[in-house]
């Protein structure tokens, strides 16, 4: 069977920027479904775990800070916690091995965990740049190692990107900032572009197995993700005012989790995939010269770029299910 690419255009869902995770799940029954939500114990991840379990799903929460995760989701019926550090490929392998031993199929994967604008940090023996390694390479290795149960479940794989992808294409000649000055925002932008390209190529590879992949911008939300930014930066960027009041353009966590929950479950997306979403709909392409950061940049959904990044990622991680 062949599949036509899904157009990168709005489909008119009836939802919007202020829709909540509960709005998009109303009437949805996920009983018997199993979801894996990385970082599903803080911020948008926790809201996603709450929403999916309320709809009847079993949610596995892989967590770097296991004790924190146990406290956060321990009282949520249907949630379970396991250890996972996305910046450590051995940890990714160990988690995957434990999950594979359980023999369970996977219906939903939400690649939610991530870091933003951190000081220059190197991880692993190769000294990878931490944002690219954590946000992209860790999830790349995880999904590839879990491919068998993902394929059996005909899962949706949802990667939480950001409008931050507008900051940078993939730095093909210096992905890990080894040959020039480090820029924490360029590094974040590159990692978010990688999240989208990963979804584009995974969708192309997985369609024959009924696996579809999506990427998304959740919106601007003040969560633990901003911990590496100073108060001065937050004021300069218009996130808060001098008194600490949050911009009224920001979403609540319940609204911020809506797009990833919608992408993971909505029947409106049946038969679709490989696209970038925002505000609970497929996003429009960004217009050339438009600096509003609305929509998706062409370099982030370029199939040739996506295939190239897949090859680079497979070489770096030593993992490739295909």
C-alpha positions in Angstrom: 0.0 0.0 0.0 1.2 3.5 -0.8 0.4 6.6 1.2 0.2 10.1 0.0 1.9 12.7 2.2 -0.4 14.6 4.6 -0.7 18.2 3.5 0.9 20.7 5.9 -2.3 22.7 6.3 -5.1 23.2 8.8 -8.0 20.7 8.8 -10.5 22.8 10.9 -10.7 20.8 14.1 -12.9 23.1 16.1 -10.3 23.4 18.7 -7.8 26.3 19.3 -5.2 27.9 21.4 -7.3 27.9 24.6 -8.6 24.4 24.3 -7.6 22.1 27.2 -6.4 18.5 27.4 -9.9 17.6 28.7 -11.6 19.4 25.8 -9.8 17.4 23.2 -10.3 14.1 25.0 -14.0 14.5 25.7 -15.8 11.4 24.7 -12.6 9.5 24.0 -12.3 6.0 25.6 -8.7 4.8 25.8 -9.4 1.7 27.9 -6.9 -1.1 27.1 -4.5 1.3 25.5 -0.9 1.7 26.7 1.1 5.0 26.4 4.7 5.8 27.1 5.1 9.5 28.1 8.7 10.6 28.7 9.0 13.2 31.4 5.3 12.5 32.2 5.7 13.6 35.8 6.3 17.4 35.5 4.7 20.3 33.5 3.0 19.3 30.3 4.1 15.7 30.7 2.2 15.4 34.0 -0.9 17.0 32.5 -0.6 14.5 29.6 -0.3 11.6 32.0 -3.4 12.8 34.0 -5.4 13.2 30.8 -4.6 9.8 29.2 -5.2 7.9 32.4 -8.5 9.6 33.0 -9.5 8.4 29.6 -8.7 4.9 30.6 -5.1 4.4 29.3 -2.3 2.8 31.1 0.7 5.2 31.1 4.3 4.3 31.6 6.3 7.3 32.8 10.1 6.9 32.1 11.8 9.4 34.4 15.4 10.6 35.1 14.4 11.6 38.7 12.5 8.5 39.6 11.8 9.5 43.2 10.3 12.8 42.1 8.2 11.0 39.5 6.9 8.5 42.1 5.7 11.3 44.3 4.1 13.1 41.3 2.2 10.2 39.7 2.1 7.7 42.5 -1.5 8.5 43.3 -2.6 8.4 39.6 -4.5 5.2 38.9 -3.1 3.7 35.8 0.3 5.3 35.9 3.6 3.5 36.5 7.2 4.9 36.7 10.5 3.5 35.4 14.0 4.8 35.3 15.3 6.6 32.2 17.9 9.2 31.5 17.6 10.2 27.8 21.1 11.7 27.8 22.6 8.3 28.7 22.2 5.7 25.9 22.9 2.9 28.3 20.0 4.0 30.4 17.8 4.1 27.3 18.8 0.6 26.4 18.2 -0.7 29.9 14.7 0.9 30.1 13.8 -0.5 26.6 15.1 -4.0 27.6 12.9 -3.9 30.7 9.9 -2.8 28.7 10.4 -5.4 26.0 10.6 -8.1 28.6 7.1 -7.2 29.7 5.7 -8.3 26.3 3.3 -5.4 26.1 2.3 -3.5 22.9 2.5 0.3 22.7 -0.4 2.4 21.4 0.9 5.9 22.0 4.4 7.4 22.5 4.7 11.0 23.6 8.3 12.2 23.4 7.7 15.0 25.9 10.8 15.2 28.0 13.4 17.9 27.2 15.7 20.7 28.3 15.8 24.3 27.0 18.5 26.9 26.8 20.8 25.3 29.3 24.5 26.4 29.8 26.9 24.5 27.6 26.8 20.9 28.8 28.5 17.9 27.4 27.1 14.3 27.8 28.3 10.9 27.0 31.8 9.7 26.1 31.6 11.6 22.8 30.8 14.9 24.6 27.6 15.5 22.7 25.8 18.8 23.1 23.2 18.2 25.8 20.1 19.7 24.2 20.5 17.8 20.9 21.5 14.6 22.8 18.6 14.7 25.3 15.8 16.2 23.2 16.5 14.3 20.0 19.1 11.5 20.2 17.7 10.0 23.4 14.2 9.8 21.9 15.6 8.6 18.6 17.3 5.7 20.4 14.2 5.0 22.6 11.7 4.7 19.7 14.0 2.6 17.7 14.7 0.2 20.6 10.9 0.0 21.3 10.0 -0.4 17.6 8.7 -4.0 17.9 5.9 -3.1 20.5 5.3 0.2 18.7 4.8 -1.6 15.4 2.6 -4.3 17.0 0.4 -1.6 18.5 0.2 0.5 15.3 1.1 3.4 17.6 1.1 7.1 17.2 4.4 8.6 18.0 4.2 12.3 19.1 7.3 14.5 19.5 7.0 17.7 21.4 8.9 20.3 19.4 8.5 24.0 19.7 8.2 27.2 17.6 11.8 27.5 18.8 12.6 25.5 15.6 12.5 28.9 13.9 15.8 29.6 15.6 17.9 27.1 13.7 18.1 24.5 11.0 20.3 21.5 11.6 24.0 22.6 11.9 25.2 19.8 9.6 28.8 20.8 9.8 28.9 21.3 13.6 25.9 19.7 15.3 27.6 19.6 18.7 29.1 23.1 18.7 32.6 21.7 18.7 34.1 24.2 16.2 32.6 27.5 17.3 31.1 29.4 20.2 28.2 27.8 22.0 24.8 29.5 21.6 22.2 28.0 24.0 19.3 29.3 21.9 20.7 28.1 18.6 21.3 24.7 20.2 17.7 24.6 21.4 16.4 25.6 18.0 18.4 22.9 16.3 17.1 20.3 18.8 13.5 21.3 18.2 14.0 21.2 14.4 15.4 17.7 14.9 12.2 16.7 16.7 10.1 17.7 13.7 12.4 16.0 11.2 12.4 12.8 13.3 8.6 12.7 13.0 8.7 13.3 9.3 11.0 10.4 8.6 9.6 8.0 11.2 6.2 8.5 9.6 7.6 7.6 6.2 9.2 4.5 7.6 6.4 3.4 9.8 3.3 3.8 7.6 3.3 0.2 6.4 3.2 -0.9 10.0 0.3 1.5 10.7 2.6 3.7 12.8 2.1 7.4 12.3 4.2 10.2 13.7 3.5 13.9 14.5 5.5 16.8 15.9 4.0 19.9 17.6 4.4 23.2 19.3 2.5 23.2 22.6 2.4 26.9 23.0 4.2 29.2 25.5 3.8 27.9 29.0 5.8 28.7 32.1 6.9 25.3 33.4 10.0 23.8 34.8 11.4 23.9 31.3 12.4 27.5 31.7 14.6 26.8 34.7 17.8 27.7 32.9 16.6 31.2 32.0 17.1 34.2 34.3 14.4 36.6 35.5 16.0 39.2 33.3 15.8 37.0 30.3 12.1 36.3 30.9 11.4 40.0 31.2 13.4 40.8 28.0 11.5 38.1 26.1 8.2 39.4 27.3 7.3 36.2 29.3 6.8 38.2 32.5 6.6 41.9 33.4 8.7 43.7 36.0 6.3 42.5 38.7 6.5 38.9 37.7 3.1 38.7 36.1 2.9 36.2 33.3 2.1 37.4 29.8 -1.6 36.9 28.9 -0.4 35.3 25.7 0.8 32.3 27.7 -1.2 29.1 28.1 -2.0 27.2 31.2 -0.5 23.8 31.6 -3.8 22.2 30.8 -4.0 24.2 27.6 -0.4 23.5 26.8 -0.9 19.8 27.0 -3.9 19.9 24.7 -2.0 19.7 21.4 0.1 16.7 22.3 -2.9 14.9 23.7 -4.9 15.7 20.6 -2.2 14.5 18.3 -1.9 11.3 20.2 -5.6 10.4 20.2 -7.7 12.4 17.7 -9.7 10.4 15.1 -9.4 13.5 12.9 -5.8 12.5 12.3 -6.6 8.9 11.3 -4.7 8.1 8.1 -2.5 11.2 8.5 1.1 11.8 9.8 4.4 13.4 9.2 3.2 16.9 10.0 3.8 19.6 12.5 0.8 20.8 14.7 0.0 23.7 16.8 -3.1 24.9 18.7 -4.8 21.5 18.3 -4.6 21.5 14.5 -2.1 20.9 11.7 0.0 24.0 11.3 0.3 26.1 8.2 3.7 26.6 6.5 5.6 29.7 7.7 5.6 32.4 5.1 9.0 33.4 3.7 10.3 36.5 5.5 7.6 36.3 8.2 9.3 36.7 11.6 6.1 36.0 13.7 7.3 32.4 14.4 3.9 31.1 13.4 3.7 27.9 11.4 6.5 25.5 10.3 9.7 26.3 8.5 10.3 24.5 5.3 13.7 23.1 6.4 12.0 21.3 9.4 9.7 19.3 7.2 12.0 18.6 4.2 12.0 14.9 3.6 15.6 14.9 2.3 16.7 16.7 5.5 14.7 14.2 7.6 16.3 11.2 5.9 19.7 12.7 6.3 19.2 13.4 10.0 17.9 9.8 10.5 21.2 8.5 9.0 23.3 10.8 11.2 21.3 9.9 14.3 21.6 6.1 13.6 25.3 6.5 13.2 25.7 8.5 16.4 23.6 6.2 18.6 24.3 2.9 16.9 20.6 2.1 16.9 18.4 1.8 13.8 15.3 -0.5 13.8 15.1 -0.2 10.0 
